[in-house]
């Protein structure tokens, strides 16, 4: 009695099969790296009011958003003329922190300055 052993390709589950041209199937294991999504960004907005002094707004922009005096002055004028301006774009946690800092600072100095955030 003779026993013949034949080689049979083993196909790995969930992998594509490719024909390498010689009639046999060659199995390829493809590893995919999961793509990490970037977290959503949030715009921090400064709103105009009729009571907060322009100098105070400039000071807030310099202190909490790291702007130069010239940059802060330009943004303050935009807020004054258009009623609102984007003062920065940040991750949710940073935007939330900046809004809280500005609102607390304005309240402590008895100004009604409003700062909000919205998804970009």
Helices and strands as residue ranges (DSSP letters): E 17-19, E 25-27, E 41-47, H 54-65, H 69-82, E 84-91, H 92-108, E 114-119
